Amino acid sequence: IGSVGFTTVQVATVGFCWLAILGTWLFLVRTKWGKAIRAVSDNPEMGDAVGIDRNTIFLMVFAIGSALTVPAALFYTLDNAATPTMGLEPLMMGFIACFLGGIGSAPGAALAGLILGLAENLGMLVITARWKTVIAFAILLIVIIVKPEGLLGTKEG
């Protein structure tokens, strides 16, 4: 698009990410297991009281998260060199997106990830790539000061 180029891997990565987000959301909203996950997430004791096995839910959530990590790592490795510490930057950006979007808000995390990705990459048109991570932390700092609960988070208490 103009002077900005995208590789096939980058386009496939974005497409897969949005499909994974949609699939996860549909699973959580439309299935019995998804409703059980949401129930245990909201109130583990009440989940126990209505017969939901908390340990099974924790195991399932861990398995789903692990399964979603595989294609993410594959796409990341196709676009970047594989190193022993290659997962640290995406992990850090994931935490920043989680806090930026609002703890517990999946749509907020998705929106924050999109904002971070655009801001970092468009910021590199102005500053060097070496400072790319600073952009994410600057956005996080501004959001924490202006709206501490995150972009789509809700105030508690």
C-alpha positions in Angstrom: 0.0 0.0 0.0 1.9 3.0 -1.2 5.5 2.8 -0.1 4.6 0.3 2.7 4.9 -3.4 1.7 3.6 -6.6 3.3 4.9 -10.1 2.9 2.6 -13.1 2.3 3.6 -14.4 5.7 2.6 -11.1 7.4 -0.8 -11.1 5.7 -1.3 -14.8 6.6 -0.4 -14.0 10.2 -2.9 -11.2 10.4 -5.6 -13.3 8.8 -4.9 -16.2 11.2 -4.9 -14.0 14.2 -8.3 -12.6 13.4 -9.6 -16.1 12.7 -8.2 -17.3 16.0 -9.8 -14.4 17.9 -13.2 -15.0 16.3 -13.0 -18.7 16.9 -12.0 -18.3 20.5 -14.8 -15.8 21.0 -17.4 -18.1 19.4 -16.1 -21.0 21.5 -16.5 -19.0 24.7 -19.9 -17.6 23.8 -21.6 -20.4 22.0 -20.5 -23.7 23.6 -21.2 -25.4 26.9 -17.5 -25.6 27.6 -17.0 -21.9 26.8 -19.8 -21.0 29.2 -18.2 -23.1 31.9 -14.9 -21.4 31.3 -16.5 -18.0 31.7 -18.4 -19.1 34.8 -15.2 -20.3 36.5 -13.4 -17.2 35.4 -16.1 -15.0 37.0 -16.6 -16.9 40.2 -14.7 -20.2 40.8 -16.6 -21.0 44.0 -20.0 -20.6 42.4 -18.8 -22.8 39.5 -17.9 -25.5 42.1 -21.3 -25.1 43.6 -23.1 -25.7 40.3 -21.0 -28.8 39.5 -18.3 -27.4 37.2 -15.0 -29.1 37.9 -12.6 -26.2 38.3 -9.5 -28.4 37.6 -10.9 -29.6 34.3 -11.6 -26.1 33.3 -8.1 -24.9 34.2 -6.6 -27.8 32.3 -8.8 -27.0 29.2 -7.8 -23.3 29.3 -4.1 -24.2 29.5 -4.5 -26.6 26.6 -6.4 -24.1 24.5 -3.7 -21.4 25.2 -1.0 -23.9 24.4 -2.7 -24.9 21.1 -3.0 -21.2 20.1 0.7 -20.7 20.8 1.8 -23.2 18.2 0.6 -21.3 15.1 1.7 -18.0 16.6 5.2 -19.4 17.1 5.2 -20.8 13.6 4.2 -17.5 11.9 6.7 -15.6 14.1 9.5 -18.0 13.1 8.6 -17.8 9.4 9.0 -14.0 9.6 11.9 -13.7 12.0 15.1 -15.7 12.8 14.7 -18.5 15.4 16.7 -17.8 18.5 16.5 -19.1 22.1 15.0 -15.8 23.3 12.7 -15.2 20.3 9.5 -15.5 22.4 10.3 -12.7 24.9 9.3 -9.8 22.7 5.9 -11.2 21.7 5.3 -12.3 25.3 6.0 -8.7 26.5 3.8 -7.2 23.8 1.0 -9.7 24.8 1.2 -8.5 28.4 1.2 -4.9 27.3 -1.8 -5.5 25.0 -3.6 -7.3 27.9 -3.1 -4.3 30.3 -3.7 -1.7 27.6 -7.0 -3.4 26.5 -8.2 -3.9 30.1 -7.6 -7.0 32.3 -10.2 -9.7 31.4 -11.4 -8.0 28.2 -10.6 -10.1 25.2 -12.0 -7.5 22.7 -9.9 -4.9 24.6 -6.7 -7.1 24.2 -7.4 -7.5 20.5 -8.0 -3.8 20.0 -4.9 -3.0 22.0 -2.8 -5.5 19.9 -4.0 -3.8 16.7 -3.2 -0.3 18.1 0.2 -1.4 19.3 1.1 -3.1 16.0 0.1 -0.1 14.0 1.7 2.4 16.3 5.0 0.5 16.4 5.2 0.0 12.7 4.0 3.5 11.7 6.3 4.9 14.4 9.3 3.3 12.6 8.6 5.6 9.7 9.7 8.5 12.0 12.2 6.9 14.4 14.6 4.0 14.1 13.5 0.4 14.7 15.7 0.3 17.8 13.1 2.4 19.6 10.1 0.4 18.5 9.5 -1.1 22.0 9.5 2.3 23.6 6.4 3.2 21.6 4.5 0.4 23.2 5.5 1.4 26.7 4.8 5.0 26.0 1.2 4.1 24.9 0.8 1.9 27.9 2.0 4.7 30.2 -0.4 7.2 28.7 -3.4 4.8 28.9 -2.6 3.9 32.5 -2.5 7.6 33.4 -5.6 8.6 31.5 -7.8 5.4 31.9 -6.3 3.0 34.5 -8.8 0.2 33.8 -7.6 0.0 30.2 -9.3 0.8 26.9 -12.3 -1.6 27.2 -11.8 -2.6 30.9 -14.4 -1.9 33.6 -13.8 -0.1 36.9 -14.0 -2.4 39.9 -14.9 -1.4 43.4 
